[in-house]
Amino acid sequence: MSQAPNTIHTPARPPHRRWRALTLALALALVAAACGSDDPAAVSDGGADPTDGCFADPGIEPVSTDGAADEEGPLTLLTHDSFALSEGTLDAFTAETGIEVQLVQSGDAGEMVAQAILADGNPVGDVLFGVDNTFLCSALLNDVFVPYRSGALDTVASDLQIDPHHRVTPIDYGDVCANYWISEFGEVAPPTSMEALADPAYADLFVTENPETSSPGFAFLLATIARFGEDGWEDYWRSLVDNGLSVTAGWEDAYYGEFIAGGGDRPIVMSYASSPAAEVLFADPPVETAPTGVIADTCYRQIEFAGILRGTDSPAGAAQLVDFLLSPTVQEDIPLNMFVYPANGDAALPDVFVDHAATTGPGVTLDPAIVEENRLAWTERWTAIIRG
């Protein structure tokens, strides 16, 4: 292992996936109520069952775009605090349709879903963007959205289209993965697998985030459950703890605190496959190659969706806004603002993504219904392991 550098690398902090703490007690209570059980089920990474649970036919009439030209607006787009587009992007929708868009950002994905469930058909907005595949079932079980199949879905890969009834539309995706600081690995090669993170050769080098308070932390917990199953994931986490694992409350505390990028002394951190691209884009002074690498074997795929909120007064206009979110105007603006990939497969990627974002493959996922049923039990068991 090489010695720590004499100078601290402090690039401008990108508008990365900085999720706020997932500690809203109401959100957790609603999750438990929707599930009906806290007992862990058998882990499955299979596809969604279109006839069961949150993916059953909701019996709700799909939105029709007939009469869309008569919509007056304005429309309210509800989203999380990490949502970002270039200035003027939403104005393009107004120019096309004559409908203004008001943006309301409110907390993280868990908080948004909880608030939408409480609204119970009387939403404070028209379209919700940012519910991901780890919170999706909670929203679907509570009929937060109404079905709408965008014509632009023909550009979206089938593995991103989780809900067979199109209550939500995939807008972007990204992979949560362990990153490592390349220059810190010389005589000792960097780890290449999830198992290697528990190897004594990498003792005291890894920092991850608390799954109760961090989206990437929760994604990594799910990745370990998908890999090792109900019979093995707890032993794996015990081996990480024994190997000197450090846990922070959130991504920023990990990446810009204990990880070398922010002056810390740990060269392995749970972050994103796109982090190397962000390191290049925001480096000061500029760099030509990314200082970080990605351990592809550790990745968990997150998909973000938009949906028309049940009870909106402007369903046709809301459908147009969903279409717009899948348009090249938005899709090609997403990567350098939110550092995730556009769902529209025809959208052009910026050069820095093509050259430096890691290519990890499809990434492991768990069935959203399984995640929904076990969320509380898994995080409680994780906490017990960390506390010893």
Contacts in CASP RR format, 6 or more apart in sequence:
PFRMAT RR
TARGET T0000
AUTHOR 0000-0000-0000
METHOD contacts of the structure
MODEL  1
MSQAPNTIHTPARPPHRRWRALTLALALALVAAACGSDDPAAVSDGGADP
TDGCFADPGIEPVSTDGAADEEGPLTLLTHDSFALSEGTLDAFTAETGIE
VQLVQSGDAGEMVAQAILADGNPVGDVLFGVDNTFLCSALLNDVFVPYRS
GALDTVASDLQIDPHHRVTPIDYGDVCANYWISEFGEVAPPTSMEALADP
AYADLFVTENPETSSPGFAFLLATIARFGEDGWEDYWRSLVDNGLSVTAG
WEDAYYGEFIAGGGDRPIVMSYASSPAAEVLFADPPVETAPTGVIADTCY
RQIEFAGILRGTDSPAGAAQLVDFLLSPTVQEDIPLNMFVYPANGDAALP
DVFVDHAATTGPGVTLDPAIVEENRLAWTERWTAIIRG
1 184 0 8 1.000
1 185 0 8 1.000
1 186 0 8 1.000
1 187 0 8 1.000
1 188 0 8 1.000
2 183 0 8 1.000
2 184 0 8 1.000
2 185 0 8 1.000
2 186 0 8 1.000
2 187 0 8 1.000
4 184 0 8 1.000
4 260 0 8 1.000
4 265 0 8 1.000
5 183 0 8 1.000
5 260 0 8 1.000
8 262 0 8 1.000
8 263 0 8 1.000
9 260 0 8 1.000
9 261 0 8 1.000
9 262 0 8 1.000
9 263 0 8 1.000
9 283 0 8 1.000
9 291 0 8 1.000
10 261 0 8 1.000
10 262 0 8 1.000
10 263 0 8 1.000
10 284 0 8 1.000
11 261 0 8 1.000
11 279 0 8 1.000
11 282 0 8 1.000
11 283 0 8 1.000
11 284 0 8 1.000
12 282 0 8 1.000
12 284 0 8 1.000
13 252 0 8 1.000
13 256 0 8 1.000
13 282 0 8 1.000
14 278 0 8 1.000
14 281 0 8 1.000
14 282 0 8 1.000
14 339 0 8 1.000
15 82 0 8 1.000
15 84 0 8 1.000
15 337 0 8 1.000
15 338 0 8 1.000
15 339 0 8 1.000
16 251 0 8 1.000
16 255 0 8 1.000
16 271 0 8 1.000
16 272 0 8 1.000
16 275 0 8 1.000
16 278 0 8 1.000
16 339 0 8 1.000
17 82 0 8 1.000
17 215 0 8 1.000
17 216 0 8 1.000
17 251 0 8 1.000
17 272 0 8 1.000
17 338 0 8 1.000
17 339 0 8 1.000
17 340 0 8 1.000
18 81 0 8 1.000
18 82 0 8 1.000
18 251 0 8 1.000
18 252 0 8 1.000
19 80 0 8 1.000
19 82 0 8 1.000
19 108 0 8 1.000
19 109 0 8 1.000
19 214 0 8 1.000
19 215 0 8 1.000
19 216 0 8 1.000
19 250 0 8 1.000
19 251 0 8 1.000
20 81 0 8 1.000
20 107 0 8 1.000
20 108 0 8 1.000
20 111 0 8 1.000
21 108 0 8 1.000
21 213 0 8 1.000
21 214 0 8 1.000
21 249 0 8 1.000
21 250 0 8 1.000
22 108 0 8 1.000
22 109 0 8 1.000
22 110 0 8 1.000
22 212 0 8 1.000
22 213 0 8 1.000
22 214 0 8 1.000
22 215 0 8 1.000
22 218 0 8 1.000
23 212 0 8 1.000
23 213 0 8 1.000
24 110 0 8 1.000
24 111 0 8 1.000
24 114 0 8 1.000
26 114 0 8 1.000
26 118 0 8 1.000
27 110 0 8 1.000
27 111 0 8 1.000
27 113 0 8 1.000
27 114 0 8 1.000
28 375 0 8 1.000
28 376 0 8 1.000
30 113 0 8 1.000
30 114 0 8 1.000
30 117 0 8 1.000
30 118 0 8 1.000
30 138 0 8 1.000
30 142 0 8 1.000
31 138 0 8 1.000
31 372 0 8 1.000
31 375 0 8 1.000
31 376 0 8 1.000
32 38 0 8 1.000
32 376 0 8 1.000
34 137 0 8 1.000
34 138 0 8 1.000
34 141 0 8 1.000
34 142 0 8 1.000
34 372 0 8 1.000
35 372 0 8 1.000
35 373 0 8 1.000
35 375 0 8 1.000
36 373 0 8 1.000
37 373 0 8 1.000
38 374 0 8 1.000
38 376 0 8 1.000
38 377 0 8 1.000
39 377 0 8 1.000
40 230 0 8 1.000
40 373 0 8 1.000
40 374 0 8 1.000
40 377 0 8 1.000
40 378 0 8 1.000
41 370 0 8 1.000
41 373 0 8 1.000
41 374 0 8 1.000
42 230 0 8 1.000
43 225 0 8 1.000
43 226 0 8 1.000
43 229 0 8 1.000
43 230 0 8 1.000
43 366 0 8 1.000
43 370 0 8 1.000
44 366 0 8 1.000
44 367 0 8 1.000
44 370 0 8 1.000
45 226 0 8 1.000
45 364 0 8 1.000
45 365 0 8 1.000
45 366 0 8 1.000
45 367 0 8 1.000
46 367 0 8 1.000
47 367 0 8 1.000
48 55 0 8 1.000
48 162 0 8 1.000
48 163 0 8 1.000
48 164 0 8 1.000
48 367 0 8 1.000
48 368 0 8 1.000
48 369 0 8 1.000
49 55 0 8 1.000
49 369 0 8 1.000
50 56 0 8 1.000
50 164 0 8 1.000
50 165 0 8 1.000
51 57 0 8 1.000
52 369 0 8 1.000
53 137 0 8 1.000
53 141 0 8 1.000
53 369 0 8 1.000
54 136 0 8 1.000
54 137 0 8 1.000
54 138 0 8 1.000
54 140 0 8 1.000
54 141 0 8 1.000
54 368 0 8 1.000
54 369 0 8 1.000
54 372 0 8 1.000
55 140 0 8 1.000
55 162 0 8 1.000
55 163 0 8 1.000
55 164 0 8 1.000
55 165 0 8 1.000
55 369 0 8 1.000
57 165 0 8 1.000
58 140 0 8 1.000
58 143 0 8 1.000
58 147 0 8 1.000
58 165 0 8 1.000
58 167 0 8 1.000
60 143 0 8 1.000
60 146 0 8 1.000
60 147 0 8 1.000
60 167 0 8 1.000
60 310 0 8 1.000
61 146 0 8 1.000
61 147 0 8 1.000
62 146 0 8 1.000
62 147 0 8 1.000
62 148 0 8 1.000
62 149 0 8 1.000
62 166 0 8 1.000
63 146 0 8 1.000
63 147 0 8 1.000
63 148 0 8 1.000
63 308 0 8 1.000
63 315 0 8 1.000
63 316 0 8 1.000
63 318 0 8 1.000
63 319 0 8 1.000
64 315 0 8 1.000
64 316 0 8 1.000
65 316 0 8 1.000
65 317 0 8 1.000
65 319 0 8 1.000
65 320 0 8 1.000
66 316 0 8 1.000
67 316 0 8 1.000
68 97 0 8 1.000
68 316 0 8 1.000
68 317 0 8 1.000
68 319 0 8 1.000
68 320 0 8 1.000
70 316 0 8 1.000
71 97 0 8 1.000
71 99 0 8 1.000
71 314 0 8 1.000
71 316 0 8 1.000
71 317 0 8 1.000
71 320 0 8 1.000
72 99 0 8 1.000
72 314 0 8 1.000
73 99 0 8 1.000
73 100 0 8 1.000
73 314 0 8 1.000
73 317 0 8 1.000
74 99 0 8 1.000
74 100 0 8 1.000
74 101 0 8 1.000
74 102 0 8 1.000
75 99 0 8 1.000
75 100 0 8 1.000
75 101 0 8 1.000
75 102 0 8 1.000
75 125 0 8 1.000
75 126 0 8 1.000
75 127 0 8 1.000
75 314 0 8 1.000
75 317 0 8 1.000
75 318 0 8 1.000
75 321 0 8 1.000
76 101 0 8 1.000
76 102 0 8 1.000
76 103 0 8 1.000
76 104 0 8 1.000
76 124 0 8 1.000
76 125 0 8 1.000
76 126 0 8 1.000
76 127 0 8 1.000
77 90 0 8 1.000
77 101 0 8 1.000
77 102 0 8 1.000
77 103 0 8 1.000
77 104 0 8 1.000
77 125 0 8 1.000
77 126 0 8 1.000
77 127 0 8 1.000
77 128 0 8 1.000
77 129 0 8 1.000
77 321 0 8 1.000
78 104 0 8 1.000
78 106 0 8 1.000
78 112 0 8 1.000
78 116 0 8 1.000
78 123 0 8 1.000
78 124 0 8 1.000
78 125 0 8 1.000
78 127 0 8 1.000
78 128 0 8 1.000
78 129 0 8 1.000
78 309 0 8 1.000
79 103 0 8 1.000
79 104 0 8 1.000
79 105 0 8 1.000
79 106 0 8 1.000
79 112 0 8 1.000
79 128 0 8 1.000
79 129 0 8 1.000
79 130 0 8 1.000
80 105 0 8 1.000
80 106 0 8 1.000
80 107 0 8 1.000
80 108 0 8 1.000
80 109 0 8 1.000
80 111 0 8 1.000
80 112 0 8 1.000
80 130 0 8 1.000
81 105 0 8 1.000
81 106 0 8 1.000
81 107 0 8 1.000
81 108 0 8 1.000
82 108 0 8 1.000
82 338 0 8 1.000
83 103 0 8 1.000
83 105 0 8 1.000
83 129 0 8 1.000
83 130 0 8 1.000
83 338 0 8 1.000
84 337 0 8 1.000
84 338 0 8 1.000
85 330 0 8 1.000
85 333 0 8 1.000
85 334 0 8 1.000
85 337 0 8 1.000
86 333 0 8 1.000
86 337 0 8 1.000
89 329 0 8 1.000
89 330 0 8 1.000
89 333 0 8 1.000
90 101 0 8 1.000
90 103 0 8 1.000
92 324 0 8 1.000
92 329 0 8 1.000
93 99 0 8 1.000
93 101 0 8 1.000
93 320 0 8 1.000
93 321 0 8 1.000
93 324 0 8 1.000
94 100 0 8 1.000
94 101 0 8 1.000
96 324 0 8 1.000
97 317 0 8 1.000
97 320 0 8 1.000
99 317 0 8 1.000
99 320 0 8 1.000
99 321 0 8 1.000
101 321 0 8 1.000
104 124 0 8 1.000
104 125 0 8 1.000
106 112 0 8 1.000
106 115 0 8 1.000
108 215 0 8 1.000
109 130 0 8 1.000
109 131 0 8 1.000
109 132 0 8 1.000
109 134 0 8 1.000
109 135 0 8 1.000
109 215 0 8 1.000
110 135 0 8 1.000
112 128 0 8 1.000
112 130 0 8 1.000
112 131 0 8 1.000
113 131 0 8 1.000
113 135 0 8 1.000
113 138 0 8 1.000
113 139 0 8 1.000
113 144 0 8 1.000
115 124 0 8 1.000
116 123 0 8 1.000
116 128 0 8 1.000
116 139 0 8 1.000
116 142 0 8 1.000
116 144 0 8 1.000
116 309 0 8 1.000
117 138 0 8 1.000
117 139 0 8 1.000
117 142 0 8 1.000
117 144 0 8 1.000
119 309 0 8 1.000
120 142 0 8 1.000
121 143 0 8 1.000
121 309 0 8 1.000
121 310 0 8 1.000
121 311 0 8 1.000
122 311 0 8 1.000
123 309 0 8 1.000
123 310 0 8 1.000
123 311 0 8 1.000
123 312 0 8 1.000
125 309 0 8 1.000
125 312 0 8 1.000
126 308 0 8 1.000
126 309 0 8 1.000
126 312 0 8 1.000
126 313 0 8 1.000
126 314 0 8 1.000
126 317 0 8 1.000
126 318 0 8 1.000
126 321 0 8 1.000
127 306 0 8 1.000
127 307 0 8 1.000
127 308 0 8 1.000
127 309 0 8 1.000
127 312 0 8 1.000
127 318 0 8 1.000
127 321 0 8 1.000
127 322 0 8 1.000
127 325 0 8 1.000
128 144 0 8 1.000
128 145 0 8 1.000
128 306 0 8 1.000
128 307 0 8 1.000
128 309 0 8 1.000
129 171 0 8 1.000
129 304 0 8 1.000
129 305 0 8 1.000
129 306 0 8 1.000
129 307 0 8 1.000
129 325 0 8 1.000
130 171 0 8 1.000
130 304 0 8 1.000
130 305 0 8 1.000
130 306 0 8 1.000
131 139 0 8 1.000
131 168 0 8 1.000
131 304 0 8 1.000
131 305 0 8 1.000
131 307 0 8 1.000
132 215 0 8 1.000
132 302 0 8 1.000
132 303 0 8 1.000
132 304 0 8 1.000
132 305 0 8 1.000
133 162 0 8 1.000
133 301 0 8 1.000
133 302 0 8 1.000
133 303 0 8 1.000
133 305 0 8 1.000
133 365 0 8 1.000
133 368 0 8 1.000
133 371 0 8 1.000
134 215 0 8 1.000
134 218 0 8 1.000
134 219 0 8 1.000
134 222 0 8 1.000
134 302 0 8 1.000
134 368 0 8 1.000
134 371 0 8 1.000
134 375 0 8 1.000
136 162 0 8 1.000
136 163 0 8 1.000
136 168 0 8 1.000
136 305 0 8 1.000
136 368 0 8 1.000
136 372 0 8 1.000
137 368 0 8 1.000
137 369 0 8 1.000
137 371 0 8 1.000
137 372 0 8 1.000
138 372 0 8 1.000
139 145 0 8 1.000
139 168 0 8 1.000
140 163 0 8 1.000
140 167 0 8 1.000
140 168 0 8 1.000
141 372 0 8 1.000
143 310 0 8 1.000
144 309 0 8 1.000
144 310 0 8 1.000
145 167 0 8 1.000
145 168 0 8 1.000
145 307 0 8 1.000
145 308 0 8 1.000
145 309 0 8 1.000
145 310 0 8 1.000
146 167 0 8 1.000
146 308 0 8 1.000
146 309 0 8 1.000
146 310 0 8 1.000
146 311 0 8 1.000
146 312 0 8 1.000
146 315 0 8 1.000
147 165 0 8 1.000
147 166 0 8 1.000
147 167 0 8 1.000
148 166 0 8 1.000
148 167 0 8 1.000
148 169 0 8 1.000
148 307 0 8 1.000
148 308 0 8 1.000
148 315 0 8 1.000
148 318 0 8 1.000
148 319 0 8 1.000
148 322 0 8 1.000
149 166 0 8 1.000
150 166 0 8 1.000
150 169 0 8 1.000
150 319 0 8 1.000
150 322 0 8 1.000
150 323 0 8 1.000
150 326 0 8 1.000
151 323 0 8 1.000
152 323 0 8 1.000
152 326 0 8 1.000
152 327 0 8 1.000
152 344 0 8 1.000
153 161 0 8 1.000
153 166 0 8 1.000
153 169 0 8 1.000
153 326 0 8 1.000
155 326 0 8 1.000
155 343 0 8 1.000
155 344 0 8 1.000
155 345 0 8 1.000
155 346 0 8 1.000
155 347 0 8 1.000
156 169 0 8 1.000
156 170 0 8 1.000
156 326 0 8 1.000
156 343 0 8 1.000
156 344 0 8 1.000
156 345 0 8 1.000
157 343 0 8 1.000
157 345 0 8 1.000
159 362 0 8 1.000
160 170 0 8 1.000
160 173 0 8 1.000
160 303 0 8 1.000
160 343 0 8 1.000
161 170 0 8 1.000
162 168 0 8 1.000
162 170 0 8 1.000
162 303 0 8 1.000
162 305 0 8 1.000
162 368 0 8 1.000
163 305 0 8 1.000
167 307 0 8 1.000
168 305 0 8 1.000
168 306 0 8 1.000
168 307 0 8 1.000
169 305 0 8 1.000
169 306 0 8 1.000
169 307 0 8 1.000
169 322 0 8 1.000
169 325 0 8 1.000
169 326 0 8 1.000
170 303 0 8 1.000
170 304 0 8 1.000
170 305 0 8 1.000
170 343 0 8 1.000
171 304 0 8 1.000
171 305 0 8 1.000
171 306 0 8 1.000
171 325 0 8 1.000
171 326 0 8 1.000
171 330 0 8 1.000
171 334 0 8 1.000
171 342 0 8 1.000
171 343 0 8 1.000
172 303 0 8 1.000
172 304 0 8 1.000
172 334 0 8 1.000
172 338 0 8 1.000
172 340 0 8 1.000
172 341 0 8 1.000
172 342 0 8 1.000
172 343 0 8 1.000
173 301 0 8 1.000
173 302 0 8 1.000
173 303 0 8 1.000
173 304 0 8 1.000
173 340 0 8 1.000
173 341 0 8 1.000
173 343 0 8 1.000
174 272 0 8 1.000
174 273 0 8 1.000
174 274 0 8 1.000
174 301 0 8 1.000
174 302 0 8 1.000
174 303 0 8 1.000
174 340 0 8 1.000
174 341 0 8 1.000
175 272 0 8 1.000
175 273 0 8 1.000
175 299 0 8 1.000
175 300 0 8 1.000
175 301 0 8 1.000
175 302 0 8 1.000
175 358 0 8 1.000
175 360 0 8 1.000
175 361 0 8 1.000
175 363 0 8 1.000
176 215 0 8 1.000
176 216 0 8 1.000
176 217 0 8 1.000
176 219 0 8 1.000
176 220 0 8 1.000
176 223 0 8 1.000
176 270 0 8 1.000
176 271 0 8 1.000
176 272 0 8 1.000
176 273 0 8 1.000
176 299 0 8 1.000
176 300 0 8 1.000
176 301 0 8 1.000
176 302 0 8 1.000
177 270 0 8 1.000
177 271 0 8 1.000
177 272 0 8 1.000
177 273 0 8 1.000
177 294 0 8 1.000
177 295 0 8 1.000
177 296 0 8 1.000
177 298 0 8 1.000
177 299 0 8 1.000
177 300 0 8 1.000
177 358 0 8 1.000
177 360 0 8 1.000
178 191 0 8 1.000
178 194 0 8 1.000
178 197 0 8 1.000
178 206 0 8 1.000
178 208 0 8 1.000
178 220 0 8 1.000
178 268 0 8 1.000
178 269 0 8 1.000
178 270 0 8 1.000
178 271 0 8 1.000
178 294 0 8 1.000
178 295 0 8 1.000
178 298 0 8 1.000
179 259 0 8 1.000
179 268 0 8 1.000
179 269 0 8 1.000
179 270 0 8 1.000
179 271 0 8 1.000
179 272 0 8 1.000
179 275 0 8 1.000
179 276 0 8 1.000
179 292 0 8 1.000
179 293 0 8 1.000
179 294 0 8 1.000
179 295 0 8 1.000
180 190 0 8 1.000
180 191 0 8 1.000
180 267 0 8 1.000
180 268 0 8 1.000
180 269 0 8 1.000
180 292 0 8 1.000
180 293 0 8 1.000
180 294 0 8 1.000
180 295 0 8 1.000
181 259 0 8 1.000
181 260 0 8 1.000
181 261 0 8 1.000
181 267 0 8 1.000
181 268 0 8 1.000
181 291 0 8 1.000
181 292 0 8 1.000
182 190 0 8 1.000
182 290 0 8 1.000
182 291 0 8 1.000
182 292 0 8 1.000
182 293 0 8 1.000
183 291 0 8 1.000
184 260 0 8 1.000
184 267 0 8 1.000
185 267 0 8 1.000
188 201 0 8 1.000
188 202 0 8 1.000
190 268 0 8 1.000
190 293 0 8 1.000
190 295 0 8 1.000
191 197 0 8 1.000
191 199 0 8 1.000
191 202 0 8 1.000
191 268 0 8 1.000
191 295 0 8 1.000
192 295 0 8 1.000
192 297 0 8 1.000
193 295 0 8 1.000
193 297 0 8 1.000
193 298 0 8 1.000
194 223 0 8 1.000
194 224 0 8 1.000
194 227 0 8 1.000
194 236 0 8 1.000
194 295 0 8 1.000
194 297 0 8 1.000
194 298 0 8 1.000
195 236 0 8 1.000
196 202 0 8 1.000
196 295 0 8 1.000
197 206 0 8 1.000
197 240 0 8 1.000
197 243 0 8 1.000
197 268 0 8 1.000
197 295 0 8 1.000
197 298 0 8 1.000
198 236 0 8 1.000
198 239 0 8 1.000
198 240 0 8 1.000
198 242 0 8 1.000
198 243 0 8 1.000
199 243 0 8 1.000
200 243 0 8 1.000
202 243 0 8 1.000
202 268 0 8 1.000
203 243 0 8 1.000
203 244 0 8 1.000
204 243 0 8 1.000
204 244 0 8 1.000
204 246 0 8 1.000
204 266 0 8 1.000
205 266 0 8 1.000
205 267 0 8 1.000
205 268 0 8 1.000
206 240 0 8 1.000
206 243 0 8 1.000
206 244 0 8 1.000
206 245 0 8 1.000
206 246 0 8 1.000
206 266 0 8 1.000
206 268 0 8 1.000
206 269 0 8 1.000
207 245 0 8 1.000
207 246 0 8 1.000
207 247 0 8 1.000
207 248 0 8 1.000
207 254 0 8 1.000
207 258 0 8 1.000
207 259 0 8 1.000
207 266 0 8 1.000
207 268 0 8 1.000
207 269 0 8 1.000
207 270 0 8 1.000
208 216 0 8 1.000
208 217 0 8 1.000
208 220 0 8 1.000
208 245 0 8 1.000
208 246 0 8 1.000
208 247 0 8 1.000
208 248 0 8 1.000
208 254 0 8 1.000
208 269 0 8 1.000
208 270 0 8 1.000
209 216 0 8 1.000
209 217 0 8 1.000
209 220 0 8 1.000
209 247 0 8 1.000
209 248 0 8 1.000
209 249 0 8 1.000
209 250 0 8 1.000
209 251 0 8 1.000
209 253 0 8 1.000
209 254 0 8 1.000
209 270 0 8 1.000
210 217 0 8 1.000
210 247 0 8 1.000
210 248 0 8 1.000
210 249 0 8 1.000
210 250 0 8 1.000
211 217 0 8 1.000
211 218 0 8 1.000
211 220 0 8 1.000
211 221 0 8 1.000
211 378 0 8 1.000
211 379 0 8 1.000
211 382 0 8 1.000
212 218 0 8 1.000
212 379 0 8 1.000
212 382 0 8 1.000
212 383 0 8 1.000
213 249 0 8 1.000
213 250 0 8 1.000
214 248 0 8 1.000
214 249 0 8 1.000
214 250 0 8 1.000
214 251 0 8 1.000
215 251 0 8 1.000
215 302 0 8 1.000
216 250 0 8 1.000
216 251 0 8 1.000
216 270 0 8 1.000
216 271 0 8 1.000
216 272 0 8 1.000
217 250 0 8 1.000
217 251 0 8 1.000
217 270 0 8 1.000
218 379 0 8 1.000
219 300 0 8 1.000
219 302 0 8 1.000
220 270 0 8 1.000
220 298 0 8 1.000
220 300 0 8 1.000
221 378 0 8 1.000
221 379 0 8 1.000
221 382 0 8 1.000
222 300 0 8 1.000
222 365 0 8 1.000
222 366 0 8 1.000
222 371 0 8 1.000
223 298 0 8 1.000
223 299 0 8 1.000
223 300 0 8 1.000
223 364 0 8 1.000
224 233 0 8 1.000
224 236 0 8 1.000
224 237 0 8 1.000
225 233 0 8 1.000
225 366 0 8 1.000
225 378 0 8 1.000
226 300 0 8 1.000
226 364 0 8 1.000
226 365 0 8 1.000
226 366 0 8 1.000
227 233 0 8 1.000
227 236 0 8 1.000
227 364 0 8 1.000
228 235 0 8 1.000
228 236 0 8 1.000
234 381 0 8 1.000
234 385 0 8 1.000
237 382 0 8 1.000
237 385 0 8 1.000
237 386 0 8 1.000
238 385 0 8 1.000
241 385 0 8 1.000
241 386 0 8 1.000
241 388 0 8 1.000
246 258 0 8 1.000
246 266 0 8 1.000
247 386 0 8 1.000
248 254 0 8 1.000
248 257 0 8 1.000
248 258 0 8 1.000
251 270 0 8 1.000
251 271 0 8 1.000
254 269 0 8 1.000
254 270 0 8 1.000
254 271 0 8 1.000
255 261 0 8 1.000
255 262 0 8 1.000
255 269 0 8 1.000
255 271 0 8 1.000
255 275 0 8 1.000
256 262 0 8 1.000
257 263 0 8 1.000
257 264 0 8 1.000
258 264 0 8 1.000
258 265 0 8 1.000
258 266 0 8 1.000
258 269 0 8 1.000
259 266 0 8 1.000
259 267 0 8 1.000
259 268 0 8 1.000
259 269 0 8 1.000
259 271 0 8 1.000
260 266 0 8 1.000
260 267 0 8 1.000
261 269 0 8 1.000
261 279 0 8 1.000
261 291 0 8 1.000
261 292 0 8 1.000
268 295 0 8 1.000
270 298 0 8 1.000
271 292 0 8 1.000
272 339 0 8 1.000
272 340 0 8 1.000
273 294 0 8 1.000
273 296 0 8 1.000
273 299 0 8 1.000
273 357 0 8 1.000
273 358 0 8 1.000
273 359 0 8 1.000
273 360 0 8 1.000
274 335 0 8 1.000
274 339 0 8 1.000
274 340 0 8 1.000
274 341 0 8 1.000
274 353 0 8 1.000
274 357 0 8 1.000
274 358 0 8 1.000
275 292 0 8 1.000
275 294 0 8 1.000
275 339 0 8 1.000
276 290 0 8 1.000
276 291 0 8 1.000
276 292 0 8 1.000
276 293 0 8 1.000
276 294 0 8 1.000
276 356 0 8 1.000
276 357 0 8 1.000
276 358 0 8 1.000
277 290 0 8 1.000
277 339 0 8 1.000
277 352 0 8 1.000
277 353 0 8 1.000
277 355 0 8 1.000
277 356 0 8 1.000
277 357 0 8 1.000
278 339 0 8 1.000
279 287 0 8 1.000
279 290 0 8 1.000
279 291 0 8 1.000
279 292 0 8 1.000
279 356 0 8 1.000
280 287 0 8 1.000
280 288 0 8 1.000
280 289 0 8 1.000
280 290 0 8 1.000
280 352 0 8 1.000
280 355 0 8 1.000
280 356 0 8 1.000
281 336 0 8 1.000
281 352 0 8 1.000
283 291 0 8 1.000
289 356 0 8 1.000
290 356 0 8 1.000
293 358 0 8 1.000
294 358 0 8 1.000
294 360 0 8 1.000
296 358 0 8 1.000
296 360 0 8 1.000
296 361 0 8 1.000
299 360 0 8 1.000
299 361 0 8 1.000
299 363 0 8 1.000
299 364 0 8 1.000
300 363 0 8 1.000
300 364 0 8 1.000
300 365 0 8 1.000
301 362 0 8 1.000
301 363 0 8 1.000
301 364 0 8 1.000
301 365 0 8 1.000
302 340 0 8 1.000
303 343 0 8 1.000
304 340 0 8 1.000
306 322 0 8 1.000
306 325 0 8 1.000
307 318 0 8 1.000
307 322 0 8 1.000
308 315 0 8 1.000
308 318 0 8 1.000
308 319 0 8 1.000
308 322 0 8 1.000
309 318 0 8 1.000
312 318 0 8 1.000
324 330 0 8 1.000
325 331 0 8 1.000
326 343 0 8 1.000
326 344 0 8 1.000
327 344 0 8 1.000
328 344 0 8 1.000
328 346 0 8 1.000
328 347 0 8 1.000
328 348 0 8 1.000
331 342 0 8 1.000
331 343 0 8 1.000
331 344 0 8 1.000
331 345 0 8 1.000
331 347 0 8 1.000
332 342 0 8 1.000
332 347 0 8 1.000
332 348 0 8 1.000
332 349 0 8 1.000
334 340 0 8 1.000
334 341 0 8 1.000
334 342 0 8 1.000
334 347 0 8 1.000
335 341 0 8 1.000
335 342 0 8 1.000
335 349 0 8 1.000
335 350 0 8 1.000
335 353 0 8 1.000
336 350 0 8 1.000
336 352 0 8 1.000
336 353 0 8 1.000
341 349 0 8 1.000
341 353 0 8 1.000
342 349 0 8 1.000
END
